[in-house]
Amino acid sequence: MSPPPIIAPSILSADFAALGKACSDTIDHGAAWLHVDIMDGHFVPNMTFGAPVVTKIRPHVQRPSTAYGTGTFDCHMMIAEPKKWVKDFRQAGCDLYCFHYEAAVTSTAAENPADHSESRTNPKDMVRYVHEQKMLAGIAIKPETPVDVLWDLLDNTDKDEVPDMVLVMTVHPGFGGQKFMASELPKVRALRDRYPNLNIEVDGGLSEATIDQAAEAGANVIVAGSAVFGAKDPADVISKLKSAVESRR
């Protein structure tokens, strides 16, 4: 049996004029996590917000009492230099720091925003560093990245270098409201077949219309933005997404 369903609405679709309340209301509606999209205008063409906003919304949602628990801030770091921002987001209240594989293989090992380094980081180093900062570590892949680049990382015998979650993007990262890419689901199936106990997240175009495909493939962590925040009854949507995953475990 795969891990339990986790619904993680993306606050990128929330009302930014009342973001704290939107976050707390969403947890009250039955969401387990909140998906926090961080974009820097470099790794992706769009910009969102940074650690100061996370700091402000954190008091509106109780911290999880256990790993993966309700209230987890799942920070999806669509940024060019992921290692530089680990400490800032830990201090802001991030619980799960999910960086992109594509950034980890091209970025520096600098550990602070103002630092410069000639050394390079890599996915194993990033996972270890996030764990050292007492956060869960996730790794994300874009649609153009093959899933087998993750095998070496996930098969590692050093558990400090093994990610706690894999995020398979089902849209091209950078903008909300894109059409779901079912072409990415074979990656989810491959991950679930190889790693039955892994938390596998999908992000992009998830709704009541597409959840069955994602759940059938083996995803258990579901990111949904406009499908939840644009709904007349968000609690009902969250419940239906969760049930779809639960019925296929």
N, C-alpha and C positions, 0 to 999 in steps of 0.2 A: 504493500500500500504506500502510495506517495505521501508527502507531507500534507498537512491540512491546508484548506483554502485560506488565502489571505487577500483581502481586497484593499487596494492601496490607491484611493482616488488622487489624481494629480491636481495639486492646488493651483497649477497654472491656469486652470479653468474657473477658479473661484473668484469671488468679488473682492478685488484688491482694496476696495475702499473699506471693507470690513473683514479683513483677512483672518484676524484672530478668531472672531466668532464663526466664520465659515469653517475654520479648522476644527474647532470644538464641536460644532453642530454635526460635522461629518463623522466624527468619532461616535457621537450620540446616535447617529443614524445606522450604526453597525459596522463602519469601516474599522479594520484592525490597524492599518498603517496609514500614513500620509506620504504620498510620493512628492518630493520636492525637487523640481527641475531647475538646475543651475546651469546657465548658459553664459559664455564669456564673449561671444561675438568673434571668436577666433577658431575654436574647434568646430563650432557651428556658426552659421551666419546671424543668428538671433541673439539677443541679450535678455536676461530676466532680472535676477536679483542675486545678492550675495549673503554672506554670513550675518550682517546686521539685521536683515529681515527675518532670518531664521531665529535669531536671538529674541526678537520681538514676539514672534508667534509661539515660541516654546512654552511660555507660561500658560497659554490657553489650552494646552494638551498635556495631561499628566504623563510623565516619563514611564516607559514600560518597566514593570517590576522584574521581568525576566527577559532573556534574549528572545527576540522575535515577537515580543508581547504587544498587546494593544497599546497604541500611542507611539509606536516606533516611527521616527522620522527617517524615511528612506530617501537619502539625498543622492540624486542622479546627477553626477558631475560631468556635464558636457563641456569640459574645459581642457585647454591645451597643456596646462601644467598641473596635473592633479596632485602631485606630492606637496606642492607649495601651500596648499589650502587645507590639508588634513587637520592641522592643529586648530586653525580658526573655526572650522566647522565642528570639531569636537567641542570646543568651548561654547559654540553657539547652541549646541543641543542636538547635534546629529547623532543618531544611533547606528545607522548603517550607511557607510560611505561607499557608493558604487561608482567606480571610475571606469573609463573606457579602455579596453585593450589597445585600441588604436593610438590613444594618447600615451599609454604607458610604455609603448615601444619606441616613442619618438621624443619624449620629454626629458627634462633634466632631473637630477637628484636633489635639487635645492629644496630645503624644508620650510622656508618661509617666503612670503610674497616678495619681500625686498631683496632676497638672496639671489646670487648667481652661482652657477656651478658648471664646471666642464665635464663632470661625471654625468652618466646617464642612469635613468632608472629602468625598471623592467617590471612585468606583471608580478613575478614572485616577490621582488623587493617591495612593491607597492602593497601587496596583501599583508606581508609581514609588518610593514610600517603602520598600516591601519590597525592591525591587531595590537601592536605595541601601544597605540593611542587609545586602547580599550573600546574600540568600536568593532562592529561587524563589518566585514569587507565583501563588497559585491564587485563583479566585473561584467561589463556590458560589451556587446558586439553590434556593430552596424550591419545593415542588410548585405553590404558587399563583402563582409568578412566571413570566411568559412568557419564553421563551428570547430573543426578539428584543431585549430590553433590553440584551443583550450585544453586538449587532452593532457599535455605535459604538466600543465598547472594543476588540473584536477586529480591527476594520478600521483601527485607528489606525496612522498611518505612523510614529509615534514608538515604537520598539520598547521603550523603557524603560517605556512605559505599557501594554504588551500583556501580559496574563497568560500564564503558562507552562502553565496547566492550567485547565480548567473542570470543576467538580463539579456534576453534576445529581443532586439528592436524589430517591431513589425511595421514600422514606418522609418523614413529617413529622419534622424534626429534633428531638432532645431525648431520645429513649429508644431503646434497642436492642430487637431481637427483634420489630420490627413486620413486617407483611405487605408484600411487594414490590408496588409500584404500577407496573404495566405501562403505565399511562396517561401516564407521564413519558418513555417511550422515544421518542416523536416528537421531543422536544427533542434527544435524543442523535443521532437521524438527521439532523435539520436542521443540527446542529453538524458532524457528520462530512461531510455533503455540501458544506458551505460551507468547512470548514477541514480538509482531508484529513490534514494533519500535526499536528494539535492533540492533545495528551493530554486525553482525555475520561474523567472518573472518574464512576462511579456508586456510590452508597452507600445501603444500606437494603434488607434482605430478600434479599441475594444469597446463592445457594447452588447446589449442583449442579442443583436443580430449576428455577432461574430464570436461570442463567448464559447459556444459549443465546439467550434473548430479548435480553439486554443486549448480548451479543457481536454478534448479528445486526444490532442497531441501530447498532453502531459504537463501543461503549465499549471502551477498552483498559486502563483502570486500574480494578481491581475491588476494592472494599472488602467484606470478609466478616468478620463477628464470630463469632457463635455457630457458624456453619457450619464454621469452622476450629478455634476454641478448644474447641468442644464435641465435636469428632470423635474417634473412636477412633484414627484414622490421619490426623493433620493434613497430613502430607506428601502423602498420596494425594489429599486434597481440593484442596490448593494446586495439585498437578500437573494435576488434571482441570479446574480453573478456568482455568489458564493455557492448556491445550490447546484449550479451547473458544474462547478469544479468538484464539489463533494460527491455528486452522483457518479463521477468517473474515476474516483480514487482506486 
